[in-house]
């Protein structure tokens, strides 16, 4: 026990908590940091990624048979696999804790040894079954039948796992009031609370005057299908509308690892697009952009990258799906584009109306300061 900490806590996560990078890693980092203020935290990383060559080959064959898709965890097919679960469960059983905090539904089996001994909390972040069902519906609309079938099967799998595991936890967290309301409708007897995604506010600084191309910024892991689809949708459906309009030159900067060969080819064929890949420090990228774009058409939880852009004083244009779960007002904190034409028009407005861009950016930064900084994680206390 660390001096000054009243209790010990076992934090179980599929990925290392990180202050930057993926939304999952950033959420895990913020939650662990808050918990460490009150508990002696032991970290258990129970990876869902297969380690042995045989296991990797088995998974590759399984996915090739169903049609490969980028960017969603495969734990649905490996939930009970001893190689990925037994060692983590054994470590959890050996650990002595006064409280267990499991991050994401796939970590529920690792908390099981403690169910009858100490309080066990589960941070779902989002409903796995609903998110996969929605992404599957998007894939079907895109004509990607094999991918849709995989996601629909995973959604059914997770519905069963949610029914089995969620009632066993003493407390459940989700990232938005929307997710919490849906969970409470299914589990009225459970203690379910909003645990928002949070970001730290960088020091406020005036944005530099820019006279070059008007710069749109997209940030997100491109190995995650909704982000992959968002870039593809923007290039194919939204960007062509810009070409038909006179005005300032346009540049679209795309940041994020995991782009497959097809998406790289699509971006390379468009002179307006500059693909940066993974960038460790996003602050200069945000400072060099005029607006952030979030043209997502499926997903779950809330988008940390919107909050990050808000925090850096960058106005945001998003689809309604991209902004879902955040208590923002169209025209006050953000501009919403419900169609390709509306999305392009919103970007054009911000290029032409600098006062509007400044008002949105200021209101959005205030929104983050009021609702999405680490101080808002008091549901954990």
Protein Blocks (a to p, Z undefined) as FASTA:
>chain_A
ZZhiabdcddddfbdcdfbhjfklmmmmmmmmmmmmmpccddddddfbdfbfklmmmmmm
mmmmnopaehiafklmmmmgmklmmmmmmmmmmpccfbdcdehjklmmmmmmmmmmmccd
ddekpafklmmmmmmmmmmmnopaklmmmmmmmmmmmmmmmmmmmmmpfbdcdfbfklmm
mmmmmmmmbccddddddddddddddddddfbdcdddddddfkbmklmmmmmmmmmmmmmm
mmmpgcdddddddedehiafklmmmmmmpmkbccebjafblmlmmmmpmbdcdfbfbdeh
jafklmmmmmnopacdddfklmgoiacdehkloccdfbfklmmmmmmmmmmmmmlmmmmm
mmmmmmmmmmmcfklmmmmZZ
